[in-house]
Amino acid sequence: MITLALFNNKGGVGKMTLAYHLAHMLQRMGHRVLAVDLDPQANLAAQFLDEDELTRLWAEPEDTASSAPKPVEFDVRPTRVFPGTGTMATAIAPIMEGVGDVELPDPVMIEDGLWLLPGDVELSVFEDRLSAAWPNSFLGKDIAALRTTTALHRVIDHGARTVGAEIVLIDVGPNLGAINRASLLSADTVLMPLAADLFSLRGLRNLGPTLREWRSTWQGTVLPKVPDRIPAPRGLMMPIGYIVMQPPARADRPAKAHDRWLDRIPEVFATSVLTSGNPGPHDRSFEIATLRHYANLIPLAHDARKPMFELRAGDGALGGTQTAVRRCYSDFR
């Protein structure tokens, strides 16, 4: 099993869309995939599940005003399986309430070979608790702090083992806060979605040193003090490369401006994210792919609740749009 976090401390680069489509494509290539939503905005969960399913999962009270019988609709989506399922927020609820250790929910089965550990906006309340637990875990005597710091990892590890996942994709929010630190400690590898702009470059300069600091502190100070009875992450967080997410085409954004920032990414990635002995500033071996924006496919995929590369004429992908669908499939594969 390998865990991969998709992370960029700048938002708006298409990270969630990338995570959703990679999860589906890897499953279609024969892998058993677990997607984990650790962004408190819960956008990945909202992409996988519809509003009724989220209402059930988040235990929201039903709207009595809408309790009238609904017209019969034909739904060809797979039936979701919710066996003893909770969210990442309900998993850490006992810690937040001071009544016990983390709960270990089973993932939601999206379809055969693809599962989800759903996010929840209430996960954000865990930020302060994690921040307080981090320095307290350095001494190794505060077992409660160690349980708190490893809580998200233990939920992910349990979920992956429960479904026999080969690949775990972790989606996190665009910041360098305590939730993301605890999330990334569980990642063997880190994939960075980027836009070719000034903001992504500045984000890379912050991201690399922060990952190295988290890794060094965890492996050198905290991990040796974690008792064997508490499953703990290795904190590898190895950067494997970046994916350039192209912006939607606009007449007021000249191609030369995009290319100028694109040409600077390899240097910033090599000097800020990687360590010594890495490729030169013009080596693009860590540039895994450049993905088109597919602006015309995104709303169709959202309405159809399926990946862009599986849109059909019945979903509104008519005429020349099917060419974009086939290109999208090739890109993600």
KEVO-514338 format. One record per residue (C-alpha): residue in three letters; x, y, z; residue number from 1. Coordinates in Angstrom, 2 decimals. Layout:
BEGIN
+-------+---------+---------+---------+------+
| ketor |    east |   north |      up | romi |
+-------+---------+---------+---------+------+
|   Ala |       X |       Y |       Z |  NUM |
...
+-------+---------+---------+---------+------+
END
This chain:
BEGIN
+-------+---------+---------+---------+------+
| ketor |    east |   north |      up | romi |
+-------+---------+---------+---------+------+
|   Met |    0.00 |    0.00 |    0.00 |    1 |
|   Ile |    1.19 |    3.49 |   -0.84 |    2 |
|   Thr |   -0.32 |    6.74 |    0.39 |    3 |
|   Leu |   -0.17 |    9.86 |   -1.75 |    4 |
|   Ala |   -1.20 |   13.33 |   -0.62 |    5 |
|   Leu |   -2.21 |   16.00 |   -3.11 |    6 |
|   Phe |   -1.02 |   19.23 |   -1.57 |    7 |
|   Asn |   -0.46 |   22.85 |   -2.45 |    8 |
|   Asn |   -0.75 |   25.66 |    0.06 |    9 |
|   Lys |   -2.31 |   27.83 |   -2.66 |   10 |
|   Gly |   -5.97 |   27.18 |   -3.38 |   11 |
|   Gly |   -7.81 |   27.29 |   -6.67 |   12 |
|   Val |   -5.45 |   25.08 |   -8.68 |   13 |
|   Gly |   -7.88 |   22.19 |   -9.30 |   14 |
|   Lys |   -6.52 |   19.90 |   -6.58 |   15 |
|   Met |   -9.87 |   18.38 |   -5.64 |   16 |
|   Thr |  -10.81 |   17.77 |   -9.28 |   17 |
|   Leu |   -7.45 |   16.08 |   -9.79 |   18 |
|   Ala |   -7.91 |   13.86 |   -6.73 |   19 |
|   Tyr |  -11.41 |   12.83 |   -7.81 |   20 |
|   His |  -10.39 |   11.92 |  -11.35 |   21 |
|   Leu |   -7.16 |   10.18 |  -10.34 |   22 |
|   Ala |   -9.11 |    8.02 |   -7.91 |   23 |
|   His |  -11.55 |    6.98 |  -10.64 |   24 |
|   Met |   -8.85 |    6.41 |  -13.26 |   25 |
|   Leu |   -6.62 |    4.35 |  -10.96 |   26 |
|   Gln |   -9.64 |    2.21 |  -10.07 |   27 |
|   Arg |  -10.40 |    1.69 |  -13.76 |   28 |
|   Met |   -6.78 |    0.64 |  -14.30 |   29 |
|   Gly |   -7.33 |   -2.23 |  -11.85 |   30 |
|   His |   -6.16 |   -0.74 |   -8.54 |   31 |
|   Arg |   -8.02 |   -0.78 |   -5.26 |   32 |
|   Val |   -8.23 |    2.88 |   -4.28 |   33 |
|   Leu |   -9.21 |    4.70 |   -1.10 |   34 |
|   Ala |   -9.85 |    8.43 |   -1.38 |   35 |
|   Val |   -9.55 |   10.39 |    1.87 |   36 |
|   Asp |  -11.09 |   13.84 |    2.26 |   37 |
|   Leu |   -9.12 |   15.78 |    4.88 |   38 |
|   Asp |  -10.00 |   19.22 |    3.61 |   39 |
|   Pro |  -12.48 |   20.73 |    6.12 |   40 |
|   Gln |  -14.34 |   22.23 |    3.17 |   41 |
|   Ala |  -15.33 |   18.63 |    2.27 |   42 |
|   Asn |  -15.43 |   19.35 |   -1.45 |   43 |
|   Leu |  -14.16 |   15.88 |   -2.36 |   44 |
|   Ala |  -16.94 |   14.23 |   -0.38 |   45 |
|   Ala |  -19.45 |   16.51 |   -2.12 |   46 |
|   Gln |  -18.04 |   15.44 |   -5.48 |   47 |
|   Phe |  -18.42 |   11.73 |   -4.72 |   48 |
|   Leu |  -21.76 |   11.87 |   -2.88 |   49 |
|   Asp |  -25.00 |   13.67 |   -3.59 |   50 |
|   Glu |  -26.82 |   15.92 |   -1.15 |   51 |
|   Asp |  -29.14 |   13.19 |    0.14 |   52 |
|   Glu |  -26.19 |   10.92 |    0.83 |   53 |
|   Leu |  -24.31 |   13.69 |    2.60 |   54 |
|   Thr |  -27.40 |   14.51 |    4.66 |   55 |
|   Arg |  -27.51 |   10.92 |    5.81 |   56 |
|   Leu |  -23.78 |   10.70 |    6.40 |   57 |
|   Trp |  -23.57 |   13.96 |    8.34 |   58 |
|   Ala |  -26.70 |   13.03 |   10.33 |   59 |
|   Glu |  -28.47 |   16.22 |    9.32 |   60 |
|   Pro |  -32.20 |   16.31 |   10.22 |   61 |
|   Glu |  -34.51 |   15.76 |    7.28 |   62 |
|   Asp |  -36.31 |   18.78 |    5.84 |   63 |
|   Thr |  -39.95 |   18.12 |    6.71 |   64 |
|   Ala |  -41.07 |   20.67 |    4.12 |   65 |
|   Ser |  -39.71 |   18.43 |    1.40 |   66 |
|   Ser |  -41.19 |   15.20 |    2.74 |   67 |
|   Ala |  -43.84 |   14.97 |    0.04 |   68 |
|   Pro |  -43.52 |   11.97 |   -2.29 |   69 |
|   Lys |  -41.01 |   12.61 |   -5.03 |   70 |
|   Pro |  -41.55 |   11.62 |   -8.65 |   71 |
|   Val |  -39.99 |    8.33 |   -9.67 |   72 |
|   Glu |  -36.61 |    8.81 |  -11.30 |   73 |
|   Phe |  -34.40 |    6.27 |  -12.99 |   74 |
|   Asp |  -30.99 |    6.34 |  -11.35 |   75 |
|   Val |  -28.23 |    4.24 |  -12.87 |   76 |
|   Arg |  -25.58 |    5.20 |  -10.31 |   77 |
|   Pro |  -24.16 |    2.44 |   -8.13 |   78 |
|   Thr |  -25.76 |    2.07 |   -4.72 |   79 |
|   Arg |  -23.50 |    3.45 |   -2.00 |   80 |
|   Val |  -22.64 |    1.15 |    0.87 |   81 |
|   Phe |  -22.63 |    2.82 |    4.31 |   82 |
|   Pro |  -21.61 |    0.03 |    6.75 |   83 |
|   Gly |  -20.95 |    1.59 |   10.16 |   84 |
|   Thr |  -19.69 |    4.63 |    8.33 |   85 |
|   Gly |  -18.75 |    7.96 |    9.83 |   86 |
|   Thr |  -16.77 |   10.95 |    8.67 |   87 |
|   Met |  -13.32 |   12.21 |    9.52 |   88 |
|   Ala |  -15.02 |   14.56 |   11.99 |   89 |
|   Thr |  -17.04 |   11.86 |   13.78 |   90 |
|   Ala |  -13.86 |    9.79 |   13.98 |   91 |
|   Ile |  -12.11 |   12.37 |   16.15 |   92 |
|   Ala |  -15.24 |   13.35 |   18.12 |   93 |
|   Pro |  -14.33 |   11.24 |   21.21 |   94 |
|   Ile |  -10.97 |   13.04 |   21.43 |   95 |
|   Met |  -12.62 |   16.42 |   21.08 |   96 |
|   Glu |  -15.18 |   15.55 |   23.78 |   97 |
|   Gly |  -12.52 |   14.08 |   26.07 |   98 |
|   Val |  -14.36 |   10.76 |   26.39 |   99 |
|   Gly |  -12.04 |    8.37 |   24.58 |  100 |
|   Asp |   -9.76 |    7.61 |   21.68 |  101 |
|   Val |  -10.42 |    7.99 |   17.97 |  102 |
|   Glu |  -13.22 |    5.98 |   16.39 |  103 |
|   Leu |  -12.41 |    3.95 |   13.29 |  104 |
|   Pro |  -15.18 |    4.21 |   10.69 |  105 |
|   Asp |  -15.39 |    2.00 |    7.64 |  106 |
|   Pro |  -15.05 |    3.72 |    4.27 |  107 |
|   Val |  -18.00 |    4.36 |    1.97 |  108 |
|   Met |  -17.97 |    2.06 |   -1.05 |  109 |
|   Ile |  -18.38 |    4.25 |   -4.13 |  110 |
|   Glu |  -18.14 |    1.30 |   -6.50 |  111 |
|   Asp |  -16.21 |   -1.94 |   -6.70 |  112 |
|   Gly |  -12.56 |   -1.09 |   -6.07 |  113 |
|   Leu |  -13.14 |    2.53 |   -5.02 |  114 |
|   Trp |  -13.89 |    3.77 |   -1.50 |  115 |
|   Leu |  -14.10 |    7.09 |    0.30 |  116 |
|   Leu |  -13.37 |    8.28 |    3.82 |  117 |
|   Pro |  -15.66 |   11.34 |    3.74 |  118 |
|   Gly |  -14.74 |   14.79 |    4.90 |  119 |
|   Asp |  -16.84 |   17.05 |    7.07 |  120 |
|   Val |  -16.82 |   20.79 |    7.67 |  121 |
|   Glu |  -16.79 |   20.03 |   11.41 |  122 |
|   Leu |  -13.27 |   18.63 |   11.06 |  123 |
|   Ser |  -12.00 |   22.22 |   11.35 |  124 |
|   Val |  -12.59 |   22.15 |   15.12 |  125 |
|   Phe |   -9.68 |   19.69 |   15.36 |  126 |
|   Glu |   -7.16 |   22.36 |   14.35 |  127 |
|   Asp |   -6.64 |   23.87 |   17.81 |  128 |
|   Arg |   -6.49 |   20.48 |   19.52 |  129 |
|   Leu |   -3.80 |   19.29 |   17.10 |  130 |
|   Ser |   -1.84 |   22.52 |   17.54 |  131 |
|   Ala |   -1.78 |   22.07 |   21.31 |  132 |
|   Ala |   -0.88 |   18.38 |   21.08 |  133 |
|   Trp |    2.11 |   18.88 |   18.75 |  134 |
|   Pro |    4.61 |   20.35 |   21.26 |  135 |
|   Asn |    3.28 |   18.15 |   24.05 |  136 |
|   Ser |    4.11 |   15.07 |   21.99 |  137 |
|   Phe |    7.82 |   15.93 |   21.94 |  138 |
|   Leu |    8.37 |   14.65 |   25.47 |  139 |
|   Gly |    6.79 |   11.26 |   24.82 |  140 |
|   Lys |    5.10 |   11.17 |   28.22 |  141 |
|   Asp |    1.82 |   12.72 |   27.14 |  142 |
|   Ile |    0.02 |    9.72 |   25.69 |  143 |
|   Ala |   -3.11 |   11.76 |   25.03 |  144 |
|   Ala |   -1.07 |   14.14 |   22.87 |  145 |
|   Leu |    0.43 |   11.24 |   20.93 |  146 |
|   Arg |   -3.01 |    9.73 |   20.36 |  147 |
|   Thr |   -4.28 |   13.08 |   19.12 |  148 |
|   Thr |   -1.34 |   13.64 |   16.78 |  149 |
|   Thr |   -1.68 |   10.16 |   15.25 |  150 |
|   Ala |   -5.50 |   10.13 |   15.15 |  151 |
|   Leu |   -5.94 |   10.95 |   11.46 |  152 |
|   His |   -3.26 |    8.46 |   10.47 |  153 |
|   Arg |   -4.96 |    5.69 |   12.41 |  154 |
|   Val |   -8.30 |    6.42 |   10.73 |  155 |
|   Ile |   -6.65 |    6.29 |    7.30 |  156 |
|   Asp |   -4.66 |    3.15 |    8.12 |  157 |
|   His |   -7.74 |    1.34 |    9.43 |  158 |
|   Gly |   -9.80 |    2.34 |    6.39 |  159 |
|   Ala |   -7.13 |    1.23 |    3.94 |  160 |
|   Arg |   -6.66 |   -2.13 |    5.64 |  161 |
|   Thr |  -10.39 |   -2.70 |    5.90 |  162 |
|   Val |  -10.87 |   -2.47 |    2.11 |  163 |
|   Gly |   -7.46 |   -3.79 |    1.09 |  164 |
|   Ala |   -6.49 |   -0.55 |   -0.66 |  165 |
|   Glu |   -3.37 |   -0.53 |   -2.81 |  166 |
|   Ile |   -3.36 |    3.25 |   -3.26 |  167 |
|   Val |   -4.60 |    5.87 |   -0.80 |  168 |
|   Leu |   -5.17 |    9.38 |   -2.18 |  169 |
|   Ile |   -5.34 |   12.08 |    0.50 |  170 |
|   Asp |   -6.89 |   15.44 |   -0.35 |  171 |
|   Val |   -5.98 |   18.25 |    2.05 |  172 |
|   Gly |   -6.76 |   21.95 |    2.27 |  173 |
|   Pro |   -4.56 |   24.77 |    0.91 |  174 |
|   Asn |   -2.72 |   25.79 |    4.09 |  175 |
|   Leu |    0.16 |   24.85 |    6.37 |  176 |
|   Gly |   -1.95 |   24.32 |    9.49 |  177 |
|   Ala |   -2.05 |   21.56 |   12.08 |  178 |
|   Ile |   -4.68 |   19.44 |   10.30 |  179 |
|   Asn |   -2.55 |   19.36 |    7.17 |  180 |
|   Arg |    0.56 |   18.54 |    9.17 |  181 |
|   Ala |   -1.17 |   15.55 |   10.80 |  182 |
|   Ser |   -2.57 |   14.54 |    7.42 |  183 |
|   Leu |    0.69 |   14.71 |    5.53 |  184 |
|   Leu |    2.54 |   12.73 |    8.18 |  185 |
|   Ser |    0.47 |    9.80 |    6.89 |  186 |
|   Ala |    1.65 |   10.30 |    3.31 |  187 |
|   Asp |    4.46 |    8.25 |    1.81 |  188 |
|   Thr |    4.55 |   10.61 |   -1.16 |  189 |
|   Val |    3.35 |   14.10 |   -2.03 |  190 |
|   Leu |    2.07 |   15.23 |   -5.43 |  191 |
|   Met |    1.78 |   18.97 |   -5.98 |  192 |
|   Pro |   -0.84 |   20.41 |   -8.34 |  193 |
|   Leu |    0.33 |   23.81 |   -9.54 |  194 |
|   Ala |   -0.81 |   26.68 |  -11.69 |  195 |
|   Ala |    1.81 |   28.42 |  -13.79 |  196 |
|   Asp |    1.61 |   31.71 |  -11.91 |  197 |
|   Leu |    3.39 |   33.79 |   -9.29 |  198 |
|   Phe |    1.25 |   32.52 |   -6.42 |  199 |
|   Ser |    2.09 |   28.84 |   -7.00 |  200 |
|   Leu |    5.79 |   29.67 |   -7.14 |  201 |
|   Arg |    5.63 |   31.50 |   -3.82 |  202 |
|   Gly |    3.64 |   28.62 |   -2.38 |  203 |
|   Leu |    6.36 |   26.15 |   -3.45 |  204 |
|   Arg |    9.01 |   28.20 |   -1.67 |  205 |
|   Asn |    7.07 |   27.86 |    1.59 |  206 |
|   Leu |    5.97 |   24.29 |    1.08 |  207 |
|   Gly |    9.35 |   22.60 |    0.63 |  208 |
|   Pro |   11.03 |   23.85 |    3.83 |  209 |
|   Thr |    7.84 |   23.19 |    5.81 |  210 |
|   Leu |    7.68 |   19.56 |    4.69 |  211 |
|   Arg |   11.34 |   19.07 |    5.61 |  212 |
|   Glu |   10.78 |   20.60 |    9.05 |  213 |
|   Trp |    7.73 |   18.42 |    9.73 |  214 |
|   Arg |    9.56 |   15.31 |    8.57 |  215 |
|   Ser |   12.66 |   16.02 |   10.64 |  216 |
|   Thr |   10.72 |   16.85 |   13.80 |  217 |
|   Trp |    8.47 |   13.81 |   13.50 |  218 |
|   Gln |   11.13 |   11.24 |   12.63 |  219 |
|   Gly |   13.80 |   12.61 |   14.95 |  220 |
|   Thr |   11.84 |   13.83 |   17.97 |  221 |
|   Val |    8.36 |   12.34 |   18.15 |  222 |
|   Leu |    8.30 |    8.96 |   16.40 |  223 |
|   Pro |   10.97 |    7.33 |   18.63 |  224 |
|   Lys |    8.78 |    8.15 |   21.66 |  225 |
|   Val |    5.50 |    6.72 |   20.33 |  226 |
|   Pro |    4.64 |    3.46 |   22.17 |  227 |
|   Asp |    4.32 |    0.34 |   20.02 |  228 |
|   Arg |    0.65 |    0.03 |   20.96 |  229 |
|   Ile |   -0.16 |    3.26 |   19.08 |  230 |
|   Pro |    0.08 |    2.87 |   15.28 |  231 |
|   Ala |    2.13 |    5.81 |   14.05 |  232 |
|   Pro |    2.94 |    7.14 |   10.58 |  233 |
|   Arg |    6.47 |    7.12 |    9.20 |  234 |
|   Gly |    6.26 |   10.73 |    8.09 |  235 |
|   Leu |    8.06 |   10.17 |    4.79 |  236 |
|   Met |    6.29 |   12.86 |    2.72 |  237 |
|   Met |    8.55 |   12.26 |   -0.29 |  238 |
|   Pro |    7.86 |   14.80 |   -3.08 |  239 |
|   Ile |    7.38 |   12.81 |   -6.29 |  240 |
|   Gly |    6.68 |   15.72 |   -8.60 |  241 |
|   Tyr |    4.13 |   18.26 |   -9.71 |  242 |
|   Ile |    1.27 |   18.51 |  -12.18 |  243 |
|   Val |    0.62 |   21.78 |  -13.98 |  244 |
|   Met |   -3.07 |   22.60 |  -14.11 |  245 |
|   Gln |   -3.75 |   24.92 |  -17.02 |  246 |
|   Pro |   -6.14 |   27.83 |  -16.46 |  247 |
|   Pro |   -9.24 |   28.30 |  -18.60 |  248 |
|   Ala |   -8.44 |   30.08 |  -21.84 |  249 |
|   Arg |   -8.88 |   33.85 |  -21.60 |  250 |
|   Ala |   -8.17 |   36.57 |  -24.10 |  251 |
|   Asp |   -6.67 |   38.81 |  -21.40 |  252 |
|   Arg |   -4.12 |   36.18 |  -20.30 |  253 |
|   Pro |   -1.43 |   35.99 |  -23.00 |  254 |
|   Ala |    0.30 |   32.65 |  -23.55 |  255 |
|   Lys |    3.69 |   34.27 |  -22.96 |  256 |
|   Ala |    2.74 |   35.17 |  -19.39 |  257 |
|   His |    1.78 |   31.53 |  -18.71 |  258 |
|   Asp |    5.01 |   30.25 |  -20.28 |  259 |
|   Arg |    7.14 |   32.66 |  -18.27 |  260 |
|   Trp |    5.98 |   31.20 |  -14.95 |  261 |
|   Leu |    5.96 |   27.66 |  -16.34 |  262 |
|   Asp |    9.65 |   27.94 |  -17.19 |  263 |
|   Arg |   10.49 |   28.96 |  -13.61 |  264 |
|   Ile |    8.73 |   26.05 |  -11.88 |  265 |
|   Pro |   11.55 |   23.46 |  -12.32 |  266 |
|   Glu |   14.10 |   25.75 |  -10.67 |  267 |
|   Val |   11.86 |   26.61 |   -7.72 |  268 |
|   Phe |   10.86 |   22.97 |   -7.28 |  269 |
|   Ala |   14.49 |   21.82 |   -7.33 |  270 |
|   Thr |   15.80 |   24.45 |   -4.93 |  271 |
|   Ser |   12.87 |   24.77 |   -2.51 |  272 |
|   Val |   11.15 |   21.38 |   -2.44 |  273 |
|   Leu |   13.85 |   18.83 |   -3.20 |  274 |
|   Thr |   17.01 |   18.23 |   -1.19 |  275 |
|   Ser |   20.70 |   18.20 |   -2.13 |  276 |
|   Gly |   21.89 |   16.20 |   -5.11 |  277 |
|   Asn |   18.77 |   16.91 |   -7.13 |  278 |
|   Pro |   18.46 |   17.68 |  -10.86 |  279 |
|   Gly |   19.40 |   21.06 |  -12.22 |  280 |
|   Pro |   17.09 |   24.07 |  -12.36 |  281 |
|   His |   15.98 |   23.31 |  -15.94 |  282 |
|   Asp |   15.38 |   19.59 |  -15.50 |  283 |
|   Arg |   11.67 |   18.83 |  -15.94 |  284 |
|   Ser |   11.84 |   15.19 |  -14.88 |  285 |
|   Phe |    9.58 |   16.00 |  -11.90 |  286 |
|   Glu |    6.94 |   17.56 |  -14.15 |  287 |
|   Ile |    4.58 |   14.60 |  -14.29 |  288 |
|   Ala |    1.94 |   16.10 |  -16.55 |  289 |
|   Thr |    0.22 |   19.21 |  -17.81 |  290 |
|   Leu |   -3.56 |   18.94 |  -17.67 |  291 |
|   Arg |   -6.00 |   21.04 |  -19.65 |  292 |
|   His |   -8.72 |   22.88 |  -17.80 |  293 |
|   Tyr |  -11.64 |   21.19 |  -19.61 |  294 |
|   Ala |  -13.90 |   24.07 |  -18.61 |  295 |
|   Asn |  -16.77 |   22.87 |  -20.79 |  296 |
|   Leu |  -16.76 |   19.39 |  -19.25 |  297 |
|   Ile |  -16.72 |   20.35 |  -15.57 |  298 |
|   Pro |  -20.39 |   21.45 |  -15.23 |  299 |
|   Leu |  -21.58 |   18.44 |  -17.24 |  300 |
|   Ala |  -19.59 |   16.07 |  -15.02 |  301 |
|   His |  -20.92 |   17.75 |  -11.88 |  302 |
|   Asp |  -24.53 |   17.35 |  -13.02 |  303 |
|   Ala |  -23.97 |   13.76 |  -14.15 |  304 |
|   Arg |  -21.99 |   12.93 |  -10.96 |  305 |
|   Lys |  -19.33 |   11.09 |  -12.89 |  306 |
|   Pro |  -15.77 |   11.76 |  -14.09 |  307 |
|   Met |  -15.35 |   14.06 |  -17.08 |  308 |
|   Phe |  -13.74 |   11.28 |  -19.10 |  309 |
|   Glu |  -16.89 |    9.13 |  -18.82 |  310 |
|   Leu |  -19.41 |   11.68 |  -20.10 |  311 |
|   Arg |  -21.74 |   10.44 |  -22.80 |  312 |
|   Ala |  -24.21 |   12.04 |  -25.17 |  313 |
|   Gly |  -26.97 |   11.43 |  -22.63 |  314 |
|   Asp |  -25.03 |   13.60 |  -20.19 |  315 |
|   Gly |  -24.96 |   16.50 |  -22.64 |  316 |
|   Ala |  -21.52 |   15.76 |  -24.14 |  317 |
|   Leu |  -22.61 |   16.17 |  -27.74 |  318 |
|   Gly |  -20.75 |   16.57 |  -31.01 |  319 |
|   Gly |  -17.28 |   17.99 |  -30.64 |  320 |
|   Thr |  -17.49 |   17.72 |  -26.87 |  321 |
|   Gln |  -16.85 |   13.98 |  -27.24 |  322 |
|   Thr |  -13.43 |   14.82 |  -28.64 |  323 |
|   Ala |  -12.64 |   16.65 |  -25.41 |  324 |
|   Val |  -13.94 |   13.66 |  -23.41 |  325 |
|   Arg |  -11.60 |   11.28 |  -25.23 |  326 |
|   Arg |   -8.67 |   13.66 |  -24.79 |  327 |
|   Cys |   -9.51 |   13.96 |  -21.09 |  328 |
|   Tyr |   -9.45 |   10.17 |  -20.72 |  329 |
|   Ser |   -6.05 |    9.99 |  -22.40 |  330 |
|   Asp |   -4.64 |   12.79 |  -20.21 |  331 |
|   Phe |   -5.71 |   11.26 |  -16.91 |  332 |
|   Arg |   -4.68 |    7.76 |  -17.90 |  333 |
+-------+---------+---------+---------+------+
END
